[in-house]
Amino acid sequence: MSETAKYKGGRPRVDAQPITLRLPPELLGGVDRYIAHEQSIAGRSLTRPEAVRHALRNWLAGHGYQHHRGDPDGAN
């Protein structure tokens, strides 16, 4: 990505539904640690909403409720 290109991250689609989510401190701490981990290994900074969407997407795919984006055949 060029230095002039702006990273849009995990911005939700226009047709996405907003939800309100309250997290207890121990879960929020886990989200923040995940964000720090992604920053250290991938060099990208996630927002809390992006991190929660990423974790939920991976959990749903891992349990067979949703396919990974790059796996149309459903092998996860």
mmJSON file of the N, C-alpha and C atoms, coordinates in Angstrom:
{"data_MODEL":{"atom_site":{
"group_PDB":["ATOM","ATOM","ATOM","ATOM","ATOM","ATOM","ATOM","ATOM","ATOM","ATOM","ATOM","ATOM","ATOM","ATOM","ATOM","ATOM","ATOM","ATOM","ATOM","ATOM","ATOM","ATOM","ATOM","ATOM","ATOM","ATOM","ATOM","ATOM","ATOM","ATOM","ATOM","ATOM","ATOM","ATOM","ATOM","ATOM","ATOM","ATOM","ATOM","ATOM","ATOM","ATOM","ATOM","ATOM","ATOM","ATOM","ATOM","ATOM","ATOM","ATOM","ATOM","ATOM","ATOM","ATOM","ATOM","ATOM","ATOM","ATOM","ATOM","ATOM","ATOM","ATOM","ATOM","ATOM","ATOM","ATOM","ATOM","ATOM","ATOM","ATOM","ATOM","ATOM","ATOM","ATOM","ATOM","ATOM","ATOM","ATOM","ATOM","ATOM","ATOM","ATOM","ATOM","ATOM","ATOM","ATOM","ATOM","ATOM","ATOM","ATOM","ATOM","ATOM","ATOM","ATOM","ATOM","ATOM","ATOM","ATOM","ATOM","ATOM","ATOM","ATOM","ATOM","ATOM","ATOM","ATOM","ATOM","ATOM","ATOM","ATOM","ATOM","ATOM","ATOM","ATOM","ATOM","ATOM","ATOM","ATOM","ATOM","ATOM","ATOM","ATOM","ATOM","ATOM","ATOM","ATOM","ATOM","ATOM","ATOM","ATOM","ATOM","ATOM","ATOM","ATOM","ATOM","ATOM","ATOM","ATOM","ATOM","ATOM","ATOM","ATOM","ATOM","ATOM","ATOM","ATOM","ATOM","ATOM","ATOM","ATOM","ATOM","ATOM","ATOM","ATOM","ATOM","ATOM","ATOM","ATOM","ATOM","ATOM","ATOM","ATOM","ATOM","ATOM","ATOM","ATOM","ATOM","ATOM","ATOM","ATOM","ATOM","ATOM","ATOM","ATOM","ATOM","ATOM","ATOM","ATOM","ATOM","ATOM","ATOM","ATOM","ATOM","ATOM","ATOM","ATOM","ATOM","ATOM","ATOM","ATOM","ATOM","ATOM","ATOM","ATOM","ATOM","ATOM","ATOM","ATOM","ATOM","ATOM","ATOM","ATOM","ATOM","ATOM","ATOM","ATOM","ATOM","ATOM","ATOM","ATOM","ATOM","ATOM","ATOM","ATOM","ATOM","ATOM","ATOM","ATOM","ATOM","ATOM","ATOM","ATOM","ATOM","ATOM","ATOM","ATOM","ATOM","ATOM"],
"id":[1,2,3,4,5,6,7,8,9,10,11,12,13,14,15,16,17,18,19,20,21,22,23,24,25,26,27,28,29,30,31,32,33,34,35,36,37,38,39,40,41,42,43,44,45,46,47,48,49,50,51,52,53,54,55,56,57,58,59,60,61,62,63,64,65,66,67,68,69,70,71,72,73,74,75,76,77,78,79,80,81,82,83,84,85,86,87,88,89,90,91,92,93,94,95,96,97,98,99,100,101,102,103,104,105,106,107,108,109,110,111,112,113,114,115,116,117,118,119,120,121,122,123,124,125,126,127,128,129,130,131,132,133,134,135,136,137,138,139,140,141,142,143,144,145,146,147,148,149,150,151,152,153,154,155,156,157,158,159,160,161,162,163,164,165,166,167,168,169,170,171,172,173,174,175,176,177,178,179,180,181,182,183,184,185,186,187,188,189,190,191,192,193,194,195,196,197,198,199,200,201,202,203,204,205,206,207,208,209,210,211,212,213,214,215,216,217,218,219,220,221,222,223,224,225,226,227,228],
"type_symbol":["N","C","C","N","C","C","N","C","C","N","C","C","N","C","C","N","C","C","N","C","C","N","C","C","N","C","C","N","C","C","N","C","C","N","C","C","N","C","C","N","C","C","N","C","C","N","C","C","N","C","C","N","C","C","N","C","C","N","C","C","N","C","C","N","C","C","N","C","C","N","C","C","N","C","C","N","C","C","N","C","C","N","C","C","N","C","C","N","C","C","N","C","C","N","C","C","N","C","C","N","C","C","N","C","C","N","C","C","N","C","C","N","C","C","N","C","C","N","C","C","N","C","C","N","C","C","N","C","C","N","C","C","N","C","C","N","C","C","N","C","C","N","C","C","N","C","C","N","C","C","N","C","C","N","C","C","N","C","C","N","C","C","N","C","C","N","C","C","N","C","C","N","C","C","N","C","C","N","C","C","N","C","C","N","C","C","N","C","C","N","C","C","N","C","C","N","C","C","N","C","C","N","C","C","N","C","C","N","C","C","N","C","C","N","C","C","N","C","C","N","C","C","N","C","C","N","C","C"],
"label_atom_id":["N","CA","C","N","CA","C","N","CA","C","N","CA","C","N","CA","C","N","CA","C","N","CA","C","N","CA","C","N","CA","C","N","CA","C","N","CA","C","N","CA","C","N","CA","C","N","CA","C","N","CA","C","N","CA","C","N","CA","C","N","CA","C","N","CA","C","N","CA","C","N","CA","C","N","CA","C","N","CA","C","N","CA","C","N","CA","C","N","CA","C","N","CA","C","N","CA","C","N","CA","C","N","CA","C","N","CA","C","N","CA","C","N","CA","C","N","CA","C","N","CA","C","N","CA","C","N","CA","C","N","CA","C","N","CA","C","N","CA","C","N","CA","C","N","CA","C","N","CA","C","N","CA","C","N","CA","C","N","CA","C","N","CA","C","N","CA","C","N","CA","C","N","CA","C","N","CA","C","N","CA","C","N","CA","C","N","CA","C","N","CA","C","N","CA","C","N","CA","C","N","CA","C","N","CA","C","N","CA","C","N","CA","C","N","CA","C","N","CA","C","N","CA","C","N","CA","C","N","CA","C","N","CA","C","N","CA","C","N","CA","C","N","CA","C","N","CA","C","N","CA","C","N","CA","C","N","CA","C","N","CA","C","N","CA","C"],
"label_alt_id":[null,null,null,null,null,null,null,null,null,null,null,null,null,null,null,null,null,null,null,null,null,null,null,null,null,null,null,null,null,null,null,null,null,null,null,null,null,null,null,null,null,null,null,null,null,null,null,null,null,null,null,null,null,null,null,null,null,null,null,null,null,null,null,null,null,null,null,null,null,null,null,null,null,null,null,null,null,null,null,null,null,null,null,null,null,null,null,null,null,null,null,null,null,null,null,null,null,null,null,null,null,null,null,null,null,null,null,null,null,null,null,null,null,null,null,null,null,null,null,null,null,null,null,null,null,null,null,null,null,null,null,null,null,null,null,null,null,null,null,null,null,null,null,null,null,null,null,null,null,null,null,null,null,null,null,null,null,null,null,null,null,null,null,null,null,null,null,null,null,null,null,null,null,null,null,null,null,null,null,null,null,null,null,null,null,null,null,null,null,null,null,null,null,null,null,null,null,null,null,null,null,null,null,null,null,null,null,null,null,null,null,null,null,null,null,null,null,null,null,null,null,null,null,null,null,null,null,null],
"label_comp_id":["MET","MET","MET","SER","SER","SER","GLU","GLU","GLU","THR","THR","THR","ALA","ALA","ALA","LYS","LYS","LYS","TYR","TYR","TYR","LYS","LYS","LYS","GLY","GLY","GLY","GLY","GLY","GLY","ARG","ARG","ARG","PRO","PRO","PRO","ARG","ARG","ARG","VAL","VAL","VAL","ASP","ASP","ASP","ALA","ALA","ALA","GLN","GLN","GLN","PRO","PRO","PRO","ILE","ILE","ILE","THR","THR","THR","LEU","LEU","LEU","ARG","ARG","ARG","LEU","LEU","LEU","PRO","PRO","PRO","PRO","PRO","PRO","GLU","GLU","GLU","LEU","LEU","LEU","LEU","LEU","LEU","GLY","GLY","GLY","GLY","GLY","GLY","VAL","VAL","VAL","ASP","ASP","ASP","ARG","ARG","ARG","TYR","TYR","TYR","ILE","ILE","ILE","ALA","ALA","ALA","HIS","HIS","HIS","GLU","GLU","GLU","GLN","GLN","GLN","SER","SER","SER","ILE","ILE","ILE","ALA","ALA","ALA","GLY","GLY","GLY","ARG","ARG","ARG","SER","SER","SER","LEU","LEU","LEU","THR","THR","THR","ARG","ARG","ARG","PRO","PRO","PRO","GLU","GLU","GLU","ALA","ALA","ALA","VAL","VAL","VAL","ARG","ARG","ARG","HIS","HIS","HIS","ALA","ALA","ALA","LEU","LEU","LEU","ARG","ARG","ARG","ASN","ASN","ASN","TRP","TRP","TRP","LEU","LEU","LEU","ALA","ALA","ALA","GLY","GLY","GLY","HIS","HIS","HIS","GLY","GLY","GLY","TYR","TYR","TYR","GLN","GLN","GLN","HIS","HIS","HIS","HIS","HIS","HIS","ARG","ARG","ARG","GLY","GLY","GLY","ASP","ASP","ASP","PRO","PRO","PRO","ASP","ASP","ASP","GLY","GLY","GLY","ALA","ALA","ALA","ASN","ASN","ASN"],
"label_asym_id":["A","A","A","A","A","A","A","A","A","A","A","A","A","A","A","A","A","A","A","A","A","A","A","A","A","A","A","A","A","A","A","A","A","A","A","A","A","A","A","A","A","A","A","A","A","A","A","A","A","A","A","A","A","A","A","A","A","A","A","A","A","A","A","A","A","A","A","A","A","A","A","A","A","A","A","A","A","A","A","A","A","A","A","A","A","A","A","A","A","A","A","A","A","A","A","A","A","A","A","A","A","A","A","A","A","A","A","A","A","A","A","A","A","A","A","A","A","A","A","A","A","A","A","A","A","A","A","A","A","A","A","A","A","A","A","A","A","A","A","A","A","A","A","A","A","A","A","A","A","A","A","A","A","A","A","A","A","A","A","A","A","A","A","A","A","A","A","A","A","A","A","A","A","A","A","A","A","A","A","A","A","A","A","A","A","A","A","A","A","A","A","A","A","A","A","A","A","A","A","A","A","A","A","A","A","A","A","A","A","A","A","A","A","A","A","A","A","A","A","A","A","A","A","A","A","A","A","A"],
"label_entity_id":["1","1","1","1","1","1","1","1","1","1","1","1","1","1","1","1","1","1","1","1","1","1","1","1","1","1","1","1","1","1","1","1","1","1","1","1","1","1","1","1","1","1","1","1","1","1","1","1","1","1","1","1","1","1","1","1","1","1","1","1","1","1","1","1","1","1","1","1","1","1","1","1","1","1","1","1","1","1","1","1","1","1","1","1","1","1","1","1","1","1","1","1","1","1","1","1","1","1","1","1","1","1","1","1","1","1","1","1","1","1","1","1","1","1","1","1","1","1","1","1","1","1","1","1","1","1","1","1","1","1","1","1","1","1","1","1","1","1","1","1","1","1","1","1","1","1","1","1","1","1","1","1","1","1","1","1","1","1","1","1","1","1","1","1","1","1","1","1","1","1","1","1","1","1","1","1","1","1","1","1","1","1","1","1","1","1","1","1","1","1","1","1","1","1","1","1","1","1","1","1","1","1","1","1","1","1","1","1","1","1","1","1","1","1","1","1","1","1","1","1","1","1","1","1","1","1","1","1"],
"label_seq_id":[1,1,1,2,2,2,3,3,3,4,4,4,5,5,5,6,6,6,7,7,7,8,8,8,9,9,9,10,10,10,11,11,11,12,12,12,13,13,13,14,14,14,15,15,15,16,16,16,17,17,17,18,18,18,19,19,19,20,20,20,21,21,21,22,22,22,23,23,23,24,24,24,25,25,25,26,26,26,27,27,27,28,28,28,29,29,29,30,30,30,31,31,31,32,32,32,33,33,33,34,34,34,35,35,35,36,36,36,37,37,37,38,38,38,39,39,39,40,40,40,41,41,41,42,42,42,43,43,43,44,44,44,45,45,45,46,46,46,47,47,47,48,48,48,49,49,49,50,50,50,51,51,51,52,52,52,53,53,53,54,54,54,55,55,55,56,56,56,57,57,57,58,58,58,59,59,59,60,60,60,61,61,61,62,62,62,63,63,63,64,64,64,65,65,65,66,66,66,67,67,67,68,68,68,69,69,69,70,70,70,71,71,71,72,72,72,73,73,73,74,74,74,75,75,75,76,76,76],
"pdbx_PDB_ins_code":[null,null,null,null,null,null,null,null,null,null,null,null,null,null,null,null,null,null,null,null,null,null,null,null,null,null,null,null,null,null,null,null,null,null,null,null,null,null,null,null,null,null,null,null,null,null,null,null,null,null,null,null,null,null,null,null,null,null,null,null,null,null,null,null,null,null,null,null,null,null,null,null,null,null,null,null,null,null,null,null,null,null,null,null,null,null,null,null,null,null,null,null,null,null,null,null,null,null,null,null,null,null,null,null,null,null,null,null,null,null,null,null,null,null,null,null,null,null,null,null,null,null,null,null,null,null,null,null,null,null,null,null,null,null,null,null,null,null,null,null,null,null,null,null,null,null,null,null,null,null,null,null,null,null,null,null,null,null,null,null,null,null,null,null,null,null,null,null,null,null,null,null,null,null,null,null,null,null,null,null,null,null,null,null,null,null,null,null,null,null,null,null,null,null,null,null,null,null,null,null,null,null,null,null,null,null,null,null,null,null,null,null,null,null,null,null,null,null,null,null,null,null,null,null,null,null,null,null],
"Cartn_x":[0.85,0.0,0.889,0.556,1.367,1.146,2.086,1.969,0.794,0.349,-0.764,-2.106,-2.127,-3.388,-3.818,-5.086,-5.597,-6.178,-5.743,-6.253,-7.647,-8.619,-9.992,-10.365,-9.475,-9.682,-10.959,-11.586,-12.78,-14.063,-14.082,-15.286,-16.475,-17.587,-18.742,-19.394,-20.054,-20.781,-21.905,-22.371,-23.436,-24.705,-24.968,-26.196,-26.045,-24.951,-24.731,-25.626,-26.016,-26.866,-26.006,-26.176,-25.409,-25.981,-25.099,-25.525,-24.754,-25.331,-24.644,-24.163,-22.92,-22.327,-21.534,-21.865,-21.098,-20.268,-18.993,-18.089,-17.567,-17.514,-16.882,-15.385,-14.733,-13.318,-12.416,-12.672,-11.782,-11.902,-13.087,-13.237,-12.654,-12.884,-12.331,-10.808,-10.255,-8.802,-8.294,-9.05,-8.675,-8.721,-9.726,-9.826,-8.628,-8.289,-7.145,-5.829,-5.688,-4.469,-4.404,-5.541,-5.588,-5.173,-5.667,-5.3,-3.797,-3.233,-1.786,-1.002,-1.5,-0.845,-0.843,-1.977,-2.067,-1.13,-1.016,-0.12,1.327,1.681,3.082,3.481,2.57,2.969,2.621,1.53,1.104,1.337,1.674,1.914,0.676,-0.491,-1.722,-2.45,-3.067,-3.776,-5.267,-5.908,-7.343,-8.066,-9.273,-10.128,-10.799,-11.381,-12.102,-13.236,-14.073,-15.127,-14.578,-13.467,-12.864,-12.381,-11.767,-11.255,-12.39,-13.486,-14.636,-15.245,-15.375,-15.909,-15.008,-13.702,-12.75,-12.861,-12.886,-12.978,-14.297,-15.386,-16.69,-16.747,-16.218,-16.203,-15.415,-14.237,-13.421,-14.106,-14.759,-15.454,-16.604,-17.402,-18.533,-18.06,-16.993,-16.455,-15.875,-15.19,-14.59,-15.6,-16.805,-17.86,-18.887,-18.603,-19.446,-20.691,-20.778,-21.96,-21.822,-20.599,-20.348,-19.066,-19.014,-17.816,-16.834,-15.538,-14.523,-14.714,-14.396,-14.556,-13.839,-12.648,-11.861,-12.141,-13.208,-13.487,-14.942,-15.306,-16.703,-17.255,-16.378,-16.858,-17.17,-16.806,-17.184,-16.236,-15.028,-14.111,-13.49,-13.804,-13.274,-11.823],
"Cartn_y":[-1.173,0.0,1.227,2.173,3.382,4.224,5.11,5.977,6.933,7.201,8.128,7.425,6.105,5.371,5.314,5.542,5.541,4.167,3.6,2.298,2.487,1.781,1.901,0.807,-0.168,-1.189,-1.968,-2.235,-3.066,-2.27,-1.157,-0.342,-1.174,-1.132,-1.945,-1.433,-2.336,-1.962,-0.998,-0.29,0.692,0.017,-1.221,-1.895,-2.661,-2.447,-3.127,-2.522,-3.355,-2.912,-2.59,-1.414,-1.096,-1.829,-2.22,-2.811,-2.135,-2.16,-1.651,-2.85,-2.827,-3.959,-3.443,-3.948,-3.604,-4.813,-4.579,-5.666,-5.469,-6.548,-6.438,-6.197,-5.661,-5.288,-6.42,-7.659,-8.747,-9.04,-8.919,-9.11,-7.922,-6.727,-5.551,-5.586,-6.069,-6.225,-7.205,-8.291,-9.259,-8.655,-7.851,-7.17,-6.245,-5.507,-4.595,-5.348,-6.506,-7.306,-7.848,-8.251,-8.713,-7.582,-6.377,-5.223,-4.985,-5.043,-4.843,-5.935,-7.18,-8.299,-8.072,-7.691,-7.417,-6.28,-5.279,-4.156,-4.628,-5.512,-5.937,-6.906,-7.81,-8.789,-8.37,-7.651,-7.293,-5.817,-5.046,-3.635,-2.841,-3.406,-2.664,-2.396,-1.266,-0.864,-1.055,-1.8,-2.031,-1.169,-0.781,-0.164,-1.279,-0.957,-1.977,-2.596,-1.799,-2.425,-3.359,-2.96,-3.824,-5.127,-5.038,-6.229,-7.166,-6.623,-7.451,-8.108,-7.346,-7.943,-9.065,-8.854,-9.866,-11.126,-10.965,-12.113,-12.857,-12.121,-12.763,-13.513,-12.903,-13.556,-14.867,-14.827,-16.038,-17.099,-16.703,-17.659,-18.309,-17.511,-18.051,-19.022,-18.673,-19.55,-20.816,-20.684,-21.839,-22.826,-22.35,-23.221,-23.588,-23.234,-23.648,-22.815,-21.643,-20.794,-19.844,-19.649,-18.737,-19.185,-19.024,-19.378,-18.227,-18.564,-17.521,-16.851,-15.598,-14.838,-15.483,-15.996,-16.569,-18.036,-18.578,-20.004,-20.238,-20.02,-20.158,-21.572,-22.583,-23.959,-24.386,-23.56,-23.837,-24.764,-24.971,-25.822,-25.108,-23.815,-22.949,-22.931],
"Cartn_z":[0.0,0.0,0.0,-0.825,-0.876,0.371,0.598,1.77,1.649,0.431,0.245,0.339,0.183,0.282,1.739,1.978,3.342,3.662,4.79,5.224,5.786,5.226,5.691,6.674,6.839,7.858,7.691,8.791,8.796,8.832,8.159,8.169,7.692,8.428,8.037,6.757,6.083,4.872,5.232,4.236,4.45,4.964,4.52,4.927,6.247,6.983,8.252,9.338,10.279,11.382,12.603,13.186,14.388,15.599,16.515,17.779,18.903,20.089,21.27,22.049,22.446,23.141,24.329,25.505,26.7,27.075,27.349,27.702,29.113,29.89,31.202,31.027,32.055,31.935,31.448,31.866,31.447,29.946,29.372,27.924,27.163,27.657,27.006,27.039,28.129,28.215,27.175,26.971,25.944,24.55,24.282,22.986,22.799,23.843,23.746,23.556,24.201,24.003,22.582,22.034,20.646,19.699,19.95,19.128,19.199,20.399,20.566,19.85,19.906,19.224,17.714,17.151,15.718,15.319,16.17,15.888,15.86,16.795,16.886,15.776,15.342,14.332,12.905,12.745,11.388,11.082,12.097,11.879,11.539,11.844,11.565,12.874,12.919,14.118,13.892,14.767,14.683,15.705,15.381,16.379,17.162,18.284,19.049,18.235,17.55,16.735,15.655,15.005,13.986,14.609,15.775,16.442,16.834,17.33,17.715,16.479,15.38,14.137,13.65,13.693,13.242,14.103,15.418,16.33,16.14,15.993,15.812,14.484,13.428,12.115,12.18,12.842,12.968,13.817,14.891,15.751,14.987,14.291,13.525,12.452,11.75,10.711,11.329,12.448,13.104,13.644,13.927,14.441,13.365,12.124,11.006,10.781,11.401,11.228,10.049,9.584,8.473,7.784,6.465,5.714,5.754,5.699,5.558,4.212,4.112,2.863,1.691,1.912,0.833,0.569,1.173,1.07,0.702,-0.566,-0.975,-0.853,-0.818,-0.721,0.707,1.659,3.031,3.796,3.332,4.05,5.242,5.4,6.444,6.321],
"occupancy":[1.0,1.0,1.0,1.0,1.0,1.0,1.0,1.0,1.0,1.0,1.0,1.0,1.0,1.0,1.0,1.0,1.0,1.0,1.0,1.0,1.0,1.0,1.0,1.0,1.0,1.0,1.0,1.0,1.0,1.0,1.0,1.0,1.0,1.0,1.0,1.0,1.0,1.0,1.0,1.0,1.0,1.0,1.0,1.0,1.0,1.0,1.0,1.0,1.0,1.0,1.0,1.0,1.0,1.0,1.0,1.0,1.0,1.0,1.0,1.0,1.0,1.0,1.0,1.0,1.0,1.0,1.0,1.0,1.0,1.0,1.0,1.0,1.0,1.0,1.0,1.0,1.0,1.0,1.0,1.0,1.0,1.0,1.0,1.0,1.0,1.0,1.0,1.0,1.0,1.0,1.0,1.0,1.0,1.0,1.0,1.0,1.0,1.0,1.0,1.0,1.0,1.0,1.0,1.0,1.0,1.0,1.0,1.0,1.0,1.0,1.0,1.0,1.0,1.0,1.0,1.0,1.0,1.0,1.0,1.0,1.0,1.0,1.0,1.0,1.0,1.0,1.0,1.0,1.0,1.0,1.0,1.0,1.0,1.0,1.0,1.0,1.0,1.0,1.0,1.0,1.0,1.0,1.0,1.0,1.0,1.0,1.0,1.0,1.0,1.0,1.0,1.0,1.0,1.0,1.0,1.0,1.0,1.0,1.0,1.0,1.0,1.0,1.0,1.0,1.0,1.0,1.0,1.0,1.0,1.0,1.0,1.0,1.0,1.0,1.0,1.0,1.0,1.0,1.0,1.0,1.0,1.0,1.0,1.0,1.0,1.0,1.0,1.0,1.0,1.0,1.0,1.0,1.0,1.0,1.0,1.0,1.0,1.0,1.0,1.0,1.0,1.0,1.0,1.0,1.0,1.0,1.0,1.0,1.0,1.0,1.0,1.0,1.0,1.0,1.0,1.0,1.0,1.0,1.0,1.0,1.0,1.0,1.0,1.0,1.0,1.0,1.0,1.0],
"B_iso_or_equiv":[0.0,0.0,0.0,0.0,0.0,0.0,0.0,0.0,0.0,0.0,0.0,0.0,0.0,0.0,0.0,0.0,0.0,0.0,0.0,0.0,0.0,0.0,0.0,0.0,0.0,0.0,0.0,0.0,0.0,0.0,0.0,0.0,0.0,0.0,0.0,0.0,0.0,0.0,0.0,0.0,0.0,0.0,0.0,0.0,0.0,0.0,0.0,0.0,0.0,0.0,0.0,0.0,0.0,0.0,0.0,0.0,0.0,0.0,0.0,0.0,0.0,0.0,0.0,0.0,0.0,0.0,0.0,0.0,0.0,0.0,0.0,0.0,0.0,0.0,0.0,0.0,0.0,0.0,0.0,0.0,0.0,0.0,0.0,0.0,0.0,0.0,0.0,0.0,0.0,0.0,0.0,0.0,0.0,0.0,0.0,0.0,0.0,0.0,0.0,0.0,0.0,0.0,0.0,0.0,0.0,0.0,0.0,0.0,0.0,0.0,0.0,0.0,0.0,0.0,0.0,0.0,0.0,0.0,0.0,0.0,0.0,0.0,0.0,0.0,0.0,0.0,0.0,0.0,0.0,0.0,0.0,0.0,0.0,0.0,0.0,0.0,0.0,0.0,0.0,0.0,0.0,0.0,0.0,0.0,0.0,0.0,0.0,0.0,0.0,0.0,0.0,0.0,0.0,0.0,0.0,0.0,0.0,0.0,0.0,0.0,0.0,0.0,0.0,0.0,0.0,0.0,0.0,0.0,0.0,0.0,0.0,0.0,0.0,0.0,0.0,0.0,0.0,0.0,0.0,0.0,0.0,0.0,0.0,0.0,0.0,0.0,0.0,0.0,0.0,0.0,0.0,0.0,0.0,0.0,0.0,0.0,0.0,0.0,0.0,0.0,0.0,0.0,0.0,0.0,0.0,0.0,0.0,0.0,0.0,0.0,0.0,0.0,0.0,0.0,0.0,0.0,0.0,0.0,0.0,0.0,0.0,0.0,0.0,0.0,0.0,0.0,0.0,0.0],
"pdbx_formal_charge":[null,null,null,null,null,null,null,null,null,null,null,null,null,null,null,null,null,null,null,null,null,null,null,null,null,null,null,null,null,null,null,null,null,null,null,null,null,null,null,null,null,null,null,null,null,null,null,null,null,null,null,null,null,null,null,null,null,null,null,null,null,null,null,null,null,null,null,null,null,null,null,null,null,null,null,null,null,null,null,null,null,null,null,null,null,null,null,null,null,null,null,null,null,null,null,null,null,null,null,null,null,null,null,null,null,null,null,null,null,null,null,null,null,null,null,null,null,null,null,null,null,null,null,null,null,null,null,null,null,null,null,null,null,null,null,null,null,null,null,null,null,null,null,null,null,null,null,null,null,null,null,null,null,null,null,null,null,null,null,null,null,null,null,null,null,null,null,null,null,null,null,null,null,null,null,null,null,null,null,null,null,null,null,null,null,null,null,null,null,null,null,null,null,null,null,null,null,null,null,null,null,null,null,null,null,null,null,null,null,null,null,null,null,null,null,null,null,null,null,null,null,null,null,null,null,null,null,null],
"auth_seq_id":[1,1,1,2,2,2,3,3,3,4,4,4,5,5,5,6,6,6,7,7,7,8,8,8,9,9,9,10,10,10,11,11,11,12,12,12,13,13,13,14,14,14,15,15,15,16,16,16,17,17,17,18,18,18,19,19,19,20,20,20,21,21,21,22,22,22,23,23,23,24,24,24,25,25,25,26,26,26,27,27,27,28,28,28,29,29,29,30,30,30,31,31,31,32,32,32,33,33,33,34,34,34,35,35,35,36,36,36,37,37,37,38,38,38,39,39,39,40,40,40,41,41,41,42,42,42,43,43,43,44,44,44,45,45,45,46,46,46,47,47,47,48,48,48,49,49,49,50,50,50,51,51,51,52,52,52,53,53,53,54,54,54,55,55,55,56,56,56,57,57,57,58,58,58,59,59,59,60,60,60,61,61,61,62,62,62,63,63,63,64,64,64,65,65,65,66,66,66,67,67,67,68,68,68,69,69,69,70,70,70,71,71,71,72,72,72,73,73,73,74,74,74,75,75,75,76,76,76],
"auth_comp_id":["MET","MET","MET","SER","SER","SER","GLU","GLU","GLU","THR","THR","THR","ALA","ALA","ALA","LYS","LYS","LYS","TYR","TYR","TYR","LYS","LYS","LYS","GLY","GLY","GLY","GLY","GLY","GLY","ARG","ARG","ARG","PRO","PRO","PRO","ARG","ARG","ARG","VAL","VAL","VAL","ASP","ASP","ASP","ALA","ALA","ALA","GLN","GLN","GLN","PRO","PRO","PRO","ILE","ILE","ILE","THR","THR","THR","LEU","LEU","LEU","ARG","ARG","ARG","LEU","LEU","LEU","PRO","PRO","PRO","PRO","PRO","PRO","GLU","GLU","GLU","LEU","LEU","LEU","LEU","LEU","LEU","GLY","GLY","GLY","GLY","GLY","GLY","VAL","VAL","VAL","ASP","ASP","ASP","ARG","ARG","ARG","TYR","TYR","TYR","ILE","ILE","ILE","ALA","ALA","ALA","HIS","HIS","HIS","GLU","GLU","GLU","GLN","GLN","GLN","SER","SER","SER","ILE","ILE","ILE","ALA","ALA","ALA","GLY","GLY","GLY","ARG","ARG","ARG","SER","SER","SER","LEU","LEU","LEU","THR","THR","THR","ARG","ARG","ARG","PRO","PRO","PRO","GLU","GLU","GLU","ALA","ALA","ALA","VAL","VAL","VAL","ARG","ARG","ARG","HIS","HIS","HIS","ALA","ALA","ALA","LEU","LEU","LEU","ARG","ARG","ARG","ASN","ASN","ASN","TRP","TRP","TRP","LEU","LEU","LEU","ALA","ALA","ALA","GLY","GLY","GLY","HIS","HIS","HIS","GLY","GLY","GLY","TYR","TYR","TYR","GLN","GLN","GLN","HIS","HIS","HIS","HIS","HIS","HIS","ARG","ARG","ARG","GLY","GLY","GLY","ASP","ASP","ASP","PRO","PRO","PRO","ASP","ASP","ASP","GLY","GLY","GLY","ALA","ALA","ALA","ASN","ASN","ASN"],
"auth_asym_id":["A","A","A","A","A","A","A","A","A","A","A","A","A","A","A","A","A","A","A","A","A","A","A","A","A","A","A","A","A","A","A","A","A","A","A","A","A","A","A","A","A","A","A","A","A","A","A","A","A","A","A","A","A","A","A","A","A","A","A","A","A","A","A","A","A","A","A","A","A","A","A","A","A","A","A","A","A","A","A","A","A","A","A","A","A","A","A","A","A","A","A","A","A","A","A","A","A","A","A","A","A","A","A","A","A","A","A","A","A","A","A","A","A","A","A","A","A","A","A","A","A","A","A","A","A","A","A","A","A","A","A","A","A","A","A","A","A","A","A","A","A","A","A","A","A","A","A","A","A","A","A","A","A","A","A","A","A","A","A","A","A","A","A","A","A","A","A","A","A","A","A","A","A","A","A","A","A","A","A","A","A","A","A","A","A","A","A","A","A","A","A","A","A","A","A","A","A","A","A","A","A","A","A","A","A","A","A","A","A","A","A","A","A","A","A","A","A","A","A","A","A","A","A","A","A","A","A","A"],
"auth_atom_id":["N","CA","C","N","CA","C","N","CA","C","N","CA","C","N","CA","C","N","CA","C","N","CA","C","N","CA","C","N","CA","C","N","CA","C","N","CA","C","N","CA","C","N","CA","C","N","CA","C","N","CA","C","N","CA","C","N","CA","C","N","CA","C","N","CA","C","N","CA","C","N","CA","C","N","CA","C","N","CA","C","N","CA","C","N","CA","C","N","CA","C","N","CA","C","N","CA","C","N","CA","C","N","CA","C","N","CA","C","N","CA","C","N","CA","C","N","CA","C","N","CA","C","N","CA","C","N","CA","C","N","CA","C","N","CA","C","N","CA","C","N","CA","C","N","CA","C","N","CA","C","N","CA","C","N","CA","C","N","CA","C","N","CA","C","N","CA","C","N","CA","C","N","CA","C","N","CA","C","N","CA","C","N","CA","C","N","CA","C","N","CA","C","N","CA","C","N","CA","C","N","CA","C","N","CA","C","N","CA","C","N","CA","C","N","CA","C","N","CA","C","N","CA","C","N","CA","C","N","CA","C","N","CA","C","N","CA","C","N","CA","C","N","CA","C","N","CA","C","N","CA","C","N","CA","C","N","CA","C","N","CA","C","N","CA","C"],
"pdbx_PDB_model_num":[1,1,1,1,1,1,1,1,1,1,1,1,1,1,1,1,1,1,1,1,1,1,1,1,1,1,1,1,1,1,1,1,1,1,1,1,1,1,1,1,1,1,1,1,1,1,1,1,1,1,1,1,1,1,1,1,1,1,1,1,1,1,1,1,1,1,1,1,1,1,1,1,1,1,1,1,1,1,1,1,1,1,1,1,1,1,1,1,1,1,1,1,1,1,1,1,1,1,1,1,1,1,1,1,1,1,1,1,1,1,1,1,1,1,1,1,1,1,1,1,1,1,1,1,1,1,1,1,1,1,1,1,1,1,1,1,1,1,1,1,1,1,1,1,1,1,1,1,1,1,1,1,1,1,1,1,1,1,1,1,1,1,1,1,1,1,1,1,1,1,1,1,1,1,1,1,1,1,1,1,1,1,1,1,1,1,1,1,1,1,1,1,1,1,1,1,1,1,1,1,1,1,1,1,1,1,1,1,1,1,1,1,1,1,1,1,1,1,1,1,1,1,1,1,1,1,1,1]
}}}
